[in-house]
Amino acid sequence: MYCFPDVPSAMIQCSPRLGLCFICFTGPSIFHLPDLTLILSWPDARKRAQAALHPLALVGLALALLALVGCSPVSSGSMQAVRLAFHGETVHPTAESVAASPYYQLQANGPDGEAILVLGKVEDGRLGWYGQGDDIVFTRHGLLIKTVGFPENLEATLFSGADPFEQGLQHLAGPATYTRTMDFSPGFRGGIAMQATLTPGAMDDVDILGTIHHLRRYDEHLSGPAGSFTNRYWVDPADGFIWKSRQYAAPGFPLELIQLRPYTGNAS
């Protein structure tokens, strides 16, 4: 399932040989470039990430951009539309630029730079947020559950008992303790049992695109064989939605995730 909340009338053209799809708008555009008007599409997320690095994929990307130019007006900044990289770049989204795009968007800030990711897949409650090349972030109920393409990656995480994120953090009245079994890469670092304590904190005012959100902060302290670190979540007390978080993909590699245009639908 690929997600376009406000896409106007469009024709989707795919090339199985190149392994990609692109969108050719036939109706009036409701957003302004530079924007992400191209979605690379492979059936499997890992193959998608690997294929993005293949020279054939780069050729296909250029062909898709040429095809896009042929079917809708493209500004001189269009090439910026596919530059969603973490590698030393910074991003400066505005409420106007986010509203002008038809995609659900997540800002991710890491040690090596910043990016705006777009929601590319919703499957079994897991949201896949895609950037340039092989940079992918997977979340479930706002919790970081997997990353691809970073120097340090979270491969998997499992809870020993009930998942407080699935239950909704707004229901947590006091500290909760549990075990998270985590897998990290590169290297074989699997089955690492981390003891976790999740504690509700004070209310904070968080500014996202000029709108102040009154959110409760939750601190999740983890310790174990992989060391110790603290994840932090800013949560809507009404419905438990996590608008902002700072979560470690691996020890020493934090990611700040900010919901710019959140997906709040049924993610089943």
Secondary structure, DSSP 4 states (H G I P E B T S, - for coil): ----TT--SEEEEEETTTTEEEEEE-S--SS-SSS-------SSHHHHHHHTTSHHHHHHHHHHHHHHHHHS---TTGGGGG----SS------HHHHHTSSS-EEEEEETTEEEEEEEEEEETTEEEEE-STT-EEEEETTEEEEEESSSSEEEEEEESS--HHHH-GGG--S-EEEEEEEEEETTTEEEEEEEEEEEEEEEEEEEETTEEEEEEEEEEEEEETTEEEEEEEEE-TTT--EEEEEEEEETTEEEEEEEEE---S---
